[in-house]
Amino acid sequence: MADGANISNKQSTEDRIPFSLEAEQAILGAILFDNEIHYRVSSFLKSEHFYDPVHQLIHDASAKLINAGRVASPTIIDASLASSKGFAEAGGRRYLENLAANVPSTASAPDYARVVFDLAVRRGLMTIGGDLIERARDASLDDDPARQVEDAEQALYALAETGKYGGGFKTFRAAIAEAIEIADAAVRREGGLAGVTTGLRDLDQMLGGLHNSDLIIVAGRPGMGKSSLATNIAVAAARAYKPERQPDGSVRAAEGAIVGLFTLEMAAEQLATRVISEFSGVPSNDIRRGEIDQEAFDRVYHAARELENLPLYIDQTGGISIGQLAARARRLKRQHGLGLIVVDYLQLLTGTGKRSHDNRVQEITEISMGLKALAKELNLPIVALSQLSRQVENREAKRPQLADLRESGSIEQDADVVMFIYRDEYYLRQAEPPAGTVEHEDWQRKLEAVLGVAEIIIGKQRHGPTGKVDLHFNEKLTKFSNLDRGNYDQHRRE
């Protein structure tokens, strides 16, 4: 069999299209000779990776038969392809029999499959490159170069992930297989999570973890602890990360996730200080001011050493567009892997369209739609924080609700999960009556009842129930944790 580098010599030097008929024939013959070969290569080799249209037909027919539990033999495939254009011209049943009879080696079948796949990727690169050249040469003034770069990143990501240029329909059989795989992963994982852990037991139980392709909105007024919760979730997912190598050589997360955190308001070192504070038990204000003794410094040092190798990547660029965020996320997944994106926060992103800047609601709509599309494209959960409008402060009952998002573009519509953070303690502290009065005694009792308690209100969840989860919030350490009602008094004294 000639190798891929020399195959293009069979064509005119003008075309130079990379393909290998010999490799395609070898893998098809191996599958016809031993149907079990199909299962060894089906995780990455698809019919569209074959260059010859007749080979695409043969592979597609073989795959359908084998997946249906039937035998893919020359006789049966000949019967199913008898009316297919081009099949008879290629030799029909005799061609199939020759493929099965002239297999170089079934042991080398995965190598032949990899050659076919790699050459398909090279053809995809040529297609992308050609499209880039034509678009750059003929682009109008309205076709912004930055947008061209973003589209190129997206095309390259799709090629790197799937080995093909562009998308298409997915059979229901394939969708069912993926659903069963997710359920199986949930059974095998400790705690029965189908998605990425939040690190918070009761929240995980309500959500089943953070699911791939979902957009999770965490909304609340300033001071509620949105950034703290997002950081806690990001670190918990990264700490839980356990890689698992697949039969095709790729690596995926058995638990947890590699995390990309876009902190558009806070500097990376400030965020790192918060995380170190959470794990060392030393308040972040004390760390920043250097007001710590040797014992506290040792705790900070050991926490830093424990956390420094977390698979957590931070982008602290402010004011980036949704297109730039998507391009950077694709690049991170391609280079290091990626299983969870956290965005702090949505309103600090900008749109990419010229019209969006004239209308903030349209711009927020573009951003939320872009985040949802990115979650589906990269097949991972995206947690995005969102500010709530001041109208919450203007009513007596300040517990947030879905209606508070109605004027924020299509956030509620695009999100798969909407969670609100609410802390009664925050508002009660602002309404302290004069000391020594009856009202102050009543206020003191109310404050004691909610001290250190944060409510996570799940206002929307496409795949599960809505409701409320109570968490403990340590404001000094900016840390959310599980609320153990049995030891609640101890929590309040922390």
C-alpha positions in Angstrom: 0.0 0.0 0.0 1.4 3.4 -0.9 1.6 5.9 1.9 -0.6 9.0 2.1 2.3 11.4 1.3 2.7 9.8 -2.2 -0.9 9.2 -3.1 -1.5 12.6 -4.7 1.1 11.7 -7.4 -1.8 9.8 -9.0 -3.6 13.1 -9.6 -2.5 16.1 -11.6 -0.1 18.4 -9.8 -2.8 21.1 -10.0 -5.2 19.3 -7.6 -2.8 17.6 -5.2 -5.8 16.3 -3.1 -4.5 13.9 -0.4 -6.2 10.5 -0.3 -5.3 6.9 -0.3 -7.5 4.4 -2.1 -5.3 1.6 -0.9 -5.9 2.5 2.8 -9.6 2.9 2.2 -9.7 -0.5 0.5 -7.6 -2.1 3.3 -9.9 -0.9 6.2 -13.1 -1.8 4.3 -11.7 -5.3 3.5 -10.7 -5.8 7.1 -14.3 -4.9 8.3 -15.8 -7.3 5.7 -13.4 -10.0 6.7 -14.0 -9.5 10.4 -17.0 -7.4 11.5 -15.5 -6.9 15.0 -12.9 -4.5 13.4 -15.8 -2.0 13.0 -16.0 -1.6 16.8 -12.3 -0.9 17.0 -12.4 2.0 14.7 -16.0 3.4 14.8 -15.2 5.8 17.6 -13.3 8.1 15.1 -13.8 6.7 11.6 -17.0 7.8 9.8 -18.3 7.3 6.2 -17.6 10.9 5.3 -13.8 10.4 5.9 -13.6 8.2 2.8 -12.6 10.1 -0.3 -14.1 7.6 -2.8 -18.0 7.9 -2.9 -18.4 4.2 -3.5 -16.2 3.5 -0.4 -18.5 5.9 1.6 -21.5 3.8 0.5 -19.8 0.5 1.4 -18.7 1.8 4.9 -22.2 3.3 5.6 -23.9 0.0 4.6 -21.5 -2.1 6.7 -21.9 0.2 9.8 -25.7 0.0 9.6 -25.7 -3.7 9.3 -23.2 -4.3 12.1 -24.9 -1.8 14.5 -28.2 -3.6 13.8 -26.6 -6.9 14.9 -26.5 -8.3 11.4 -23.6 -9.7 9.4 -21.9 -7.3 7.0 -20.9 -9.7 4.2 -20.3 -9.0 0.5 -23.6 -10.8 -0.4 -25.7 -8.8 2.0 -24.1 -5.5 1.2 -24.4 -6.2 -2.5 -28.1 -6.7 -2.0 -28.5 -3.4 -0.1 -26.4 -1.4 -2.6 -27.6 -2.9 -5.9 -29.5 0.2 -6.9 -26.9 2.7 -5.7 -25.4 4.8 -8.4 -21.7 4.0 -9.0 -21.6 0.8 -7.0 -22.3 -1.5 -10.0 -19.7 0.5 -12.1 -17.1 -0.1 -9.4 -17.6 -3.9 -9.7 -20.5 -4.6 -7.4 -20.3 -7.8 -5.5 -17.0 -8.9 -7.1 -15.4 -5.7 -5.8 -16.6 -6.4 -2.3 -15.3 -10.0 -2.5 -11.9 -8.7 -3.7 -11.8 -6.3 -0.7 -12.4 -9.1 1.8 -10.0 -11.5 0.1 -7.1 -9.1 -0.2 -6.8 -7.7 3.3 -3.1 -7.0 4.0 -3.5 -7.7 7.8 -6.5 -7.3 10.1 -4.1 -6.6 13.0 -3.1 -3.4 11.2 -6.7 -2.3 10.6 -6.6 0.6 13.1 -3.5 1.9 11.3 -5.3 1.9 7.9 -8.3 3.6 9.5 -6.0 6.3 11.0 -4.5 7.0 7.6 -8.0 7.4 6.1 -9.0 9.7 9.0 -5.8 11.8 8.8 -6.0 12.3 5.1 -9.6 13.4 5.5 -8.5 16.0 8.1 -5.9 17.2 5.6 -8.5 17.7 3.0 -10.6 19.6 5.5 -7.6 21.9 6.2 -7.3 22.5 2.5 -11.0 23.4 2.3 -10.7 25.8 5.2 -7.6 27.3 3.8 -9.1 27.8 0.4 -12.2 29.4 1.9 -10.1 31.7 4.1 -8.1 32.9 1.1 -11.2 33.6 -1.0 -13.0 35.4 1.8 -9.9 37.5 2.7 -9.4 38.4 -1.0 -13.1 39.2 -1.8 -14.3 40.5 1.6 -16.4 43.6 1.7 -15.9 46.4 4.2 -18.7 45.0 6.3 -16.9 41.6 6.7 -14.7 42.6 9.6 -11.2 40.8 9.7 -11.7 40.1 13.4 -14.9 38.2 12.5 -13.0 36.3 9.8 -10.4 35.2 12.4 -13.2 34.1 14.8 -14.9 32.0 12.0 -11.5 30.5 11.1 -11.0 29.5 14.8 -14.5 27.9 14.8 -13.9 26.0 11.6 -10.5 24.7 12.8 -12.0 23.7 16.1 -14.7 21.7 14.3 -12.1 20.0 12.2 -9.9 19.1 15.2 -12.9 17.7 17.2 -14.7 15.8 14.5 -12.3 15.4 11.6 -14.8 17.0 9.3 -15.6 20.4 8.0 -19.1 21.4 8.9 -21.9 19.7 10.8 -24.9 17.7 9.9 -27.8 15.5 11.1 -27.2 12.9 13.8 -29.2 9.7 13.7 -31.5 9.0 16.6 -29.6 5.7 17.2 -26.5 7.8 17.8 -28.4 10.1 20.1 -29.7 7.1 22.1 -26.2 5.7 22.4 -24.9 9.0 23.8 -27.8 9.1 26.3 -27.0 5.6 27.5 -23.3 6.5 27.8 -24.2 9.5 30.0 -26.4 7.3 32.2 -23.7 4.7 32.5 -21.1 7.4 33.5 -23.6 8.6 36.2 -23.9 5.1 37.6 -20.1 4.6 37.7 -19.4 8.0 39.3 -19.4 8.4 43.0 -22.6 10.2 44.0 -24.4 9.3 40.7 -23.8 12.6 38.9 -24.4 12.7 35.2 -22.6 16.1 34.9 -19.7 18.0 36.4 -19.8 18.4 40.1 -20.4 21.8 41.7 -18.7 20.6 44.9 -21.9 21.3 46.8 -23.8 18.2 47.8 -27.4 19.5 47.9 -27.0 21.6 44.7 -25.5 18.6 42.9 -28.5 16.5 44.0 -31.0 19.0 42.7 -29.2 19.5 39.4 -27.5 16.2 38.8 -24.3 18.1 38.3 -23.6 20.6 35.4 -24.6 19.0 32.1 -22.8 19.2 28.8 -24.2 21.7 26.3 -26.1 23.5 29.1 -26.0 27.2 29.8 -26.4 27.8 33.5 -27.1 31.4 34.6 -26.3 32.4 38.2 -28.0 35.7 38.8 -28.3 38.1 41.8 -27.8 41.6 43.0 -24.4 42.9 44.0 -23.2 41.6 47.3 -25.0 38.3 47.1 -21.8 36.3 46.4 -22.1 35.4 42.7 -18.4 35.6 42.0 -17.6 33.6 45.1 -20.1 30.8 44.1 -18.7 30.7 40.6 -15.1 30.5 41.8 -16.1 27.8 44.3 -17.7 25.7 41.5 -14.7 26.2 39.2 -12.2 25.1 41.8 -14.4 22.1 42.9 -14.7 20.9 39.3 -10.9 21.3 38.7 -10.0 19.5 42.0 -12.3 16.6 41.1 -10.8 16.1 37.6 -9.8 12.6 36.8 -8.7 11.9 33.2 -9.6 8.6 31.5 -8.0 7.4 28.3 -10.3 6.1 25.6 -9.8 3.1 23.2 -9.0 5.6 20.4 -6.2 7.2 22.4 -8.1 10.4 23.3 -8.6 11.5 26.9 -11.8 12.5 28.6 -12.8 13.4 32.1 -14.1 10.4 34.2 -14.9 13.0 36.9 -14.6 16.7 37.3 -13.4 18.9 34.5 -10.6 21.1 33.1 -11.9 24.6 33.7 -11.7 27.8 31.8 -12.5 30.8 33.9 -13.1 34.2 32.3 -12.9 36.8 35.0 -13.8 40.1 33.3 -13.8 42.3 36.4 -11.3 40.7 38.8 -7.6 40.3 38.3 -6.3 36.7 38.2 -4.1 37.3 41.4 -7.2 38.6 43.3 -9.1 35.5 42.3 -6.2 33.3 43.3 -6.1 35.0 46.7 -9.8 34.2 47.2 -9.2 30.6 46.4 -6.2 30.3 48.7 -8.3 32.0 51.5 -11.0 29.5 51.0 -8.7 26.5 51.4 -6.4 27.9 54.0 -9.1 29.4 56.2 -7.2 32.7 56.3 -9.4 35.7 55.4 -8.4 37.2 52.0 -8.2 40.7 53.4 -5.6 39.5 55.9 -3.6 37.8 53.1 -3.6 40.9 50.9 -2.5 43.2 53.8 0.1 40.8 55.1 -1.6 40.8 58.5 -0.9 37.2 59.3 1.3 35.3 61.7 3.7 32.5 60.8 1.1 29.8 61.5 -1.4 31.4 59.1 1.3 32.0 56.5 2.2 28.3 56.7 -1.5 27.4 56.0 -1.5 29.8 53.1 1.7 28.3 51.7 0.5 24.7 51.9 -2.9 25.6 50.4 -1.1 27.3 47.5 1.1 24.3 46.9 -1.9 22.0 46.9 -3.8 24.1 44.4 -1.0 25.2 42.0 -1.4 22.2 39.7 -5.2 22.5 39.3 -6.4 22.2 35.7 -7.8 25.7 36.0 -7.1 28.3 33.3 -7.9 32.0 33.9 -8.5 34.7 31.3 -8.6 38.1 33.0 -9.1 40.2 29.8 -11.8 42.8 30.3 -14.2 44.0 27.7 -13.8 41.1 25.3 -16.6 40.2 22.8 -18.6 37.1 22.8 -16.8 36.1 19.6 -13.4 36.6 21.2 -14.4 34.5 24.2 -15.6 31.7 21.9 -12.3 31.8 19.9 -10.2 31.6 23.1 -12.4 28.8 24.5 -12.0 26.7 21.3 -8.2 27.3 21.4 -8.0 26.2 25.1 -10.0 23.0 24.4 -7.8 22.2 21.4 -4.5 22.8 23.3 -5.2 21.6 26.8 -8.7 20.1 26.9 -11.8 21.8 28.4 -14.8 20.5 30.3 -16.4 23.6 32.0 -16.4 27.4 31.2 -17.2 30.0 33.9 -17.9 33.6 32.9 -17.8 36.4 35.5 -19.9 38.1 34.4 -22.2 38.2 31.3 -23.0 41.9 31.2 -19.2 42.7 30.9 -19.0 41.0 27.6 -19.7 42.9 24.4 -21.5 41.9 21.2 -19.9 41.5 17.8 -22.6 43.1 15.6 -22.6 46.8 14.8 -26.3 47.2 15.5 -26.0 45.5 18.9 -24.1 48.4 20.4 -27.0 50.7 19.7 -29.4 48.6 21.7 -28.2 47.0 24.9 -31.1 44.5 25.1 -30.2 43.2 21.6 -26.5 43.0 22.7 -27.3 41.0 25.8 -29.5 38.7 23.6 -26.6 38.2 21.2 -24.3 37.4 24.1 -26.7 34.9 25.8 -27.4 33.2 22.4 -23.7 33.1 21.7 -22.9 31.4 25.1 -25.6 28.8 24.5 -24.4 28.1 21.0 -20.8 27.8 22.4 -21.9 25.3 25.1 -23.5 23.1 22.4 -20.5 23.5 20.0 -17.9 22.5 22.6 -20.3 20.0 24.3 -19.7 21.3 27.8 -21.5 23.3 30.5 -21.1 27.1 30.7 -21.8 28.9 34.0 -22.4 32.6 33.4 -23.1 35.1 36.1 -25.6 37.8 35.5 -26.5 41.0 37.4 -30.1 41.7 38.2 -31.7 45.2 37.7 -32.3 47.6 40.5 -36.0 46.9 40.4 -35.4 44.2 42.9 -34.4 46.8 45.5 -37.6 48.8 44.9 -40.0 46.2 46.2 -40.5 45.0 49.7 -40.0 41.3 48.9 -36.4 41.3 47.5 -36.1 37.5 46.8 -35.3 37.4 43.0 -37.6 35.7 40.5 -37.5 34.9 36.8 -39.5 38.0 36.0 -36.4 40.0 37.0 -34.6 38.7 33.9 -37.4 39.6 31.5 -35.8 42.8 30.4 -32.3 41.3 30.0 -32.5 40.2 26.5 -33.2 36.5 26.0 -31.2 35.2 29.0 -34.2 33.4 30.5 -35.1 31.8 27.1 -31.5 30.7 26.2 -30.6 29.3 29.6 -31.1 25.7 30.5 -30.8 26.5 34.2 -31.4 29.8 36.0 -30.3 30.1 39.6 -30.6 33.1 41.9 -28.5 33.8 45.0 -30.3 35.4 47.8 -29.1 36.2 51.4 -31.6 37.6 53.9 -28.6 38.5 56.1 -27.4 41.1 53.6 -30.7 43.1 53.5 -31.3 42.7 57.3 -27.9 44.2 58.1 -28.8 47.3 56.0 -32.1 47.7 57.9 -30.7 47.7 61.5 -33.0 49.8 63.8 -31.7 51.9 66.7 -30.0 49.9 69.5 -32.0 49.4 72.7 -35.4 49.4 71.0 -38.0 46.6 70.8 -37.6 46.7 67.1 -33.8 46.1 67.5 -34.4 43.0 69.6 -36.8 41.7 67.0 -34.3 42.5 64.3 -31.6 40.7 66.3 -33.7 37.5 66.4 -34.4 37.6 62.7 -30.7 38.1 61.9 -29.7 35.2 64.1 -32.1 33.0 62.2 -30.4 33.7 58.8 -26.8 34.4 59.8 -24.5 32.7 57.3 -27.3 31.2 55.2 -27.5 31.7 51.4 -30.5 30.5 49.4 -29.9 29.2 45.9 -33.2 29.5 44.1 -33.5 27.3 41.0 -36.1 29.3 39.0 -35.7 27.2 35.8 -34.3 23.8 35.0 -35.1 22.2 31.6 -34.1 18.7 32.8 -35.2 18.6 36.4 -37.1 20.2 39.2 -37.1 23.8 40.4 -36.8 24.7 44.1 -34.5 26.0 46.7 -31.2 24.8 48.2 -29.8 26.3 51.4 -26.0 26.7 51.6 -23.6 28.1 54.3 -21.8 31.3 53.2 -18.7 32.4 55.1 -18.3 36.0 54.1 -14.7 36.4 55.5 -13.5 33.5 53.4 -15.9 34.1 50.4 -16.8 30.4 50.7 -20.0 28.5 50.0 -20.3 25.1 51.6 -23.0 22.5 52.4 -25.3 23.6 55.2 -25.6 20.9 57.9 -28.8 21.8 59.8 -27.7 19.5 62.6 -24.6 21.7 63.2 -26.1 25.0 62.2 -25.2 26.8 65.4 -21.6 25.9 64.8 -21.7 27.2 61.3 -23.0 30.5 62.5 -20.2 30.9 65.0 -17.5 30.5 62.2 
